[in-house]
Amino acid sequence: MKVRALILLGVLGLFLVFMVLNWPTIMAPTTLNLGITEVNAPLGLVMLGMIALLTALFLIFIVYLQTSVLFEARRHAKELQTNRELADKAEASRFTELRQFMDAEIQKQAVIQAESKSDLLTKLDGLSVDIHHAIDVSGNSLSAYIGELEDRLESKFPAIK
């Protein structure tokens, strides 16, 4: 049990003990002025009835407030759920758009890479042809130089052969 409920029960118990101890005084008849007329009734009992009526009114008011708060909380929860669903849908839509964008960019990069690869292979083929030509020219030049040296050596030293 909560502390507030225990305190309320304690106060109610003390009130009941007070009423039992003073019951003869509460029930003593007195002349009461109601503004228009005068009535003989026990003042304590009238006051006790008024307190009971006020307590009942306050309990009805508390139940009304609790009910309205619960309805508001339920309405807010529904609105929150609706907004959460909208946000989830928007987020899913953004992810779909991002995926489509990324796919398009990947395809563009693949095309660019393929073009670059073909350009590079073409250039490498051209360089390979140029290198082979240069090697052939260098080989021919070297053979010519060696042949010229042999001719010079043979002309200067004919007996070495």
ZIQUIWO-V87264 format. One record per residue. N is the residue number from 0. OMEGA is omega in radians with two decimals (* if undefined). Layout:
N;OMEGA  N;OMEGA
This chain:
0;-3.14  1;-3.10  2;3.14  3;-3.14  4;3.11  5;3.12  6;3.13  7;3.10  8;3.09  9;3.13  10;3.11  11;3.09  12;3.10  13;3.12  14;3.13  15;3.09  16;3.11  17;-3.14  18;-3.12  19;-3.13  20;-3.08  21;-3.10  22;3.12  23;3.14  24;3.13  25;-3.08  26;3.14  27;-3.14  28;-3.14  29;3.08  30;-3.12  31;3.11  32;3.14  33;3.14  34;3.14  35;-3.06  36;3.09  37;-3.09  38;3.01  39;3.14  40;3.08  41;-3.10  42;-3.13  43;-3.14  44;3.09  45;3.14  46;3.11  47;3.08  48;3.11  49;3.12  50;3.12  51;3.12  52;3.11  53;3.12  54;3.12  55;3.11  56;3.11  57;3.10  58;3.09  59;3.12  60;3.14  61;3.11  62;3.10  63;3.14  64;3.14  65;3.13  66;3.14  67;3.11  68;3.12  69;3.11  70;3.11  71;3.13  72;3.12  73;3.13  74;3.11  75;3.12  76;3.11  77;3.11  78;3.13  79;3.11  80;3.11  81;3.13  82;3.11  83;3.11  84;3.10  85;3.13  86;3.11  87;3.12  88;3.13  89;3.13  90;3.10  91;3.11  92;3.11  93;3.11  94;3.10  95;3.11  96;3.12  97;3.11  98;3.14  99;3.12  100;-3.13  101;3.10  102;3.13  103;-3.14  104;3.12  105;3.10  106;3.10  107;-3.14  108;3.11  109;3.11  110;3.13  111;-3.14  112;3.12  113;3.11  114;3.14  115;-3.14  116;-3.14  117;3.09  118;-3.13  119;3.11  120;3.10  121;3.13  122;3.12  123;3.09  124;3.11  125;3.11  126;3.11  127;3.10  128;-3.14  129;-3.14  130;3.12  131;3.10  132;-3.14  133;3.13  134;3.11  135;3.13  136;-3.14  137;3.11  138;3.13  139;3.13  140;-3.14  141;3.10  142;3.13  143;3.13  144;3.13  145;3.11  146;3.11  147;3.11  148;3.11  149;3.12  150;3.14  151;3.14  152;-3.13  153;3.12  154;-3.14  155;-3.12  156;-3.10  157;-3.06  158;-3.05  159;-3.09  160;*
